[in-house]
């Protein structure tokens, strides 16, 4: 029986698409049963609808607190039997409510070799620093920014001077490593 996963995203959803496609093609023994998005109008919503994956779209400002919207999310995850939560460009820190309910079952992808270059501008920060080895990290989520135990990393050398080219290379690595890692976690 396929594992039931939820994917959280805030933007265009390319990592969402990579995971959903891998599930549909049988490269991940899982079914995405819910996509959670905190940005109404984000492109990932269209991607999920096209694939027939249920969506929960919310705006944080419509809730009195983070705990309030996280309680609603936990109820949705529980009611759908979600076993693993995959953050795929979800640009919001996970709070205590979600961590208490799903701690150890929430993973994230980050476009740097953590613990270096945490935060929302990791690619730009590493590029401007002048590093020559870039990469991608998948880690368990804890209460800290881009913290939590590292599950997988993949590095590559880049000595060019085109940040758009670098970003494309990082996304290509993400789209391979994330589905591979999700599948390994589900099958262990």
Residue, then its C-alpha position, 0 to 999 in steps of 0.5 A: x500500500x502506497x504511503x500517504x504524503x502531503x507536500x507544502x509549497x509557497x511558490x511555483x511548485x517545481x519541487x512539488x511537481x518533481x515529487x508528484x511526477x515521481x509518485x505518478x510514475x512509480x518512482x516513489x511508492x506514495x500518493x500525494x493526498x494533500x498540497x498545502x499552500x500559504x500563498x493564494x494565487x501561487x502557481x503550485x496550486x494550478x500544478x496540484x489541481x492539474x494532477x487532481x491533488x487536493x489543495x488547502x490554500x490559506x493566508x496566514x493573516x486570516x488567522x489569529x495566530x500560527x497555532x490556529x492555522x497549524x491546528x487546521x492543517x494538522x486536522x487535515x493531515x490526520x483526516x487523510x492519514x498523512x505519514x510524511x510531510x514534504x516541504x517543497x519551497x514552503x517559505x514559512x517556519x513550522x511552529x510548535x503545533x505541527x512539530x508536536x503532531x508530525x515531528x520526525x515526519x516533516x522534511x525540507x529541501x534547501x538549496x545549499x549544503x547546510x549548515x552553510x547559507x541558511x535562509x531564503x536567499x541561500x543561492x544568492x548568498x553562496x554565489x556572492x560569497x564566492x563558493x566553488x562547491x554548491x549543493x542541496x540538502x534534505x533535512x528533518x525539520x525542527x524549530x530552528x531555521x533550516x535546522x534539523x538532522x541532515x538526511x541527504x546532500x548532493x554537491x557539485x562544483x561550479x566556477x561560472x559567473x551566471x547566477x541564473x545558470x547556477x540556479x538551474x543547476x541547483x534545481x536540477x539536483x533538487x528534482x533528482x535528490x528529493x524524490x530519491x530521498x522521499x522514496x528511501x524514507x518511505x521504504x525504510 
